[in-house]
Amino acid sequence: MKYMGGKRNVKKRDAGDKIFGTMILLVFLVAILTWFLGSVLGF
């Protein structure tokens, strides 16, 4: 991402990082659940 000075852009970037982090966390949880169900059910 390009940095263009200004507090507004910094806030927007921080919000994007939070959303990105949440997405990674969700994907991680889904992967664990899928692996757990696969192990239990024998997929």
C-alpha positions in Angstrom: 0.0 0.0 0.0 1.2 3.5 -0.8 1.5 5.9 2.1 -0.1 9.3 1.3 0.3 11.6 4.3 -2.7 12.5 6.3 -4.4 11.2 9.5 -7.5 10.1 7.6 -5.5 7.7 5.4 -3.6 6.4 8.5 -6.9 5.6 10.2 -8.2 4.0 7.0 -5.1 1.8 6.8 -5.4 0.8 10.5 -9.0 -0.2 9.9 -7.9 -2.2 6.9 -5.3 -4.0 9.0 -7.9 -4.9 11.6 -10.2 -6.3 8.9 -7.3 -8.2 7.4 -6.3 -9.6 10.7 -9.9 -10.7 11.4 -10.1 -12.4 8.0 -6.9 -14.3 8.8 -8.3 -15.3 12.2 -11.6 -16.5 10.6 -9.7 -18.6 8.0 -7.5 -20.1 10.7 -10.5 -21.0 12.8 -12.3 -22.5 9.8 -9.2 -24.5 8.9 -9.0 -25.9 12.5 -12.7 -26.8 12.5 -12.4 -28.5 9.2 -9.3 -30.5 10.3 -11.1 -31.4 13.6 -14.2 -32.6 11.9 -12.1 -34.5 9.3 -10.2 -36.2 12.1 -13.3 -37.1 14.1 -15.4 -38.2 11.1 -12.5 -39.8 9.2 -12.7 -37.7 6.0 
